[in-house]
Amino acid sequence: MKISTTCSKLAVTLLSAMLLIVALAYAAEAQNTAGANADANLVQVTATVTEDGNRGVIGLTKENFQIWEDSSEQQIVTISAGSSPSEYVLSYKPTNTAKDGTWRKLQIKVIPPKNLTAPLSVRAKVGYYAPTGTN
């Protein structure tokens, strides 16, 4: 009986240690990923595009979008799907790379494809605060 109890305690201790190692590795990876995005200086904007005010528009490409940051047009680097079919995640590298913590005003426009005649509207954040620091 004593050996069984000792083995059980050892198993629980080893399992706890393994879970702690996994949790620490996950936290380190999450921190590295966040740092990579900051080092790359990419800004991501989620935009939802609708037609006639409520019907989602699908199948758009980065050529269908224009982004301005503080009145300066930005070049979209990537576009990916958001959490719904009419949601797009646009990434760009801002031309203003100053890490001064100032407010950067965003304007996103959508250029409708030729097969859509109804006016399109886009909902997205209106700006963000630039990061601060030297890195």
N, C-alpha and C positions, 0 to 999 in steps of 0.2 A: 504494500500500500504506500509506503514511504517513497519508493522508487517512482511509482506512478505520479505522485504529487510533485516530486522534484522534476520529472520529465515535463509535466504540464506547465509548471512555472517557467521552465527553460523555454518551452515552445512559445508561451505568451511573451516572454522577454524578447526572443528572437523576432517574432512577428511584429512587435512594437518597434523594434529597432529598424526593421525593413520598411515599415510604413513611414517612419520618421525620415529615412534616407530618401524614399520616393517623394515625400512632401517637400523636402529641401531641394531636391533636384528639379521638381516642377516649379518651385518658386524662383530658382536661379534661372531657369529657361524663360519664364515669363518676364523676368527683369531684363534678360538679354534681348528678348524680342522687342520690348518697349524701347530699350536703348538703341537698337538697330533702326527703328522707325525714326527716332529723334535724330540720330546721327545722319541718316539719309536725308533728313529735312523734307520729308514728304508730308503734304497735307491731304487728308482724306475728307471728302464731302459726300454725304448721302443725299441724293436727290430723288424725289418721287415725281413722276411725270403722269399727268392725267389729261384726258381729252374731254371736252364739254364739262369740266369741273369734277367729274367723279369716275369716269372709266379709265382704268390704268392703261398705259401705253407700254407695250413690250417690244423687244427687238431693236432697241436703239443702240448705236455705237458711239465711240468717243467723238466721231465727226459730227454727231448731232448735238454736241454740247459746246458751250463757250463759258469760260470762267474768267471773271475779273477779280483781282484782289487790289483794293485801293485804286481803282480806275486803270490798272495795268493788266492787260490780257495775259493769262497764264496758259502754258502748254500742258494739256492733259497727258499724263504718262500712261496711266492704265484706267480701265473701266471694268468693274466686276458686278455681279448680281448682288442685290441686297436681300433683305429678308422676305420681300414679296416680288412678284414678277415685274411690277412697274417701278421698283426701287433700284437705283443704280449707285454704286460707290465709285466716285471719281477721285483719282489721285493725281496730284501735281506737285512739282518742285517749285516753290515760290521764287520769284525773281528778287524779292526783298528778303535777304537771309539774315538780317539783323535780329539778334536774340535780345530784344529790348523790352519785351512784355507789353508792347502797345497793341491796341485794338486794330485788327485788320478787317476791313469791310469786304464782304464777298457779294458777288452778283453772278448768278448762274442763269444762262439763257439756253433754251432748247430750240434747235433748228429742226422743224418737222420734216420727216421723209416725204418724198413726192406723193406717196400713196395716202397721206393723211391731209384732209382739207380743213378739218375743224381746228380751231385754235387750241394750242397746247399750253398747259400751265405747269410750272415746276415749283415744288416746295423743297426748300433746303435751309440750312442755317444761314444767318445773315452775316456772320463773321466769327472771329475767334481771337483770342489773345495770343500773341507770339510768345514762344518760349523765352525764358531768360537764362542767362549764364554764358559761359564761354565755350562749352562743348557742343 
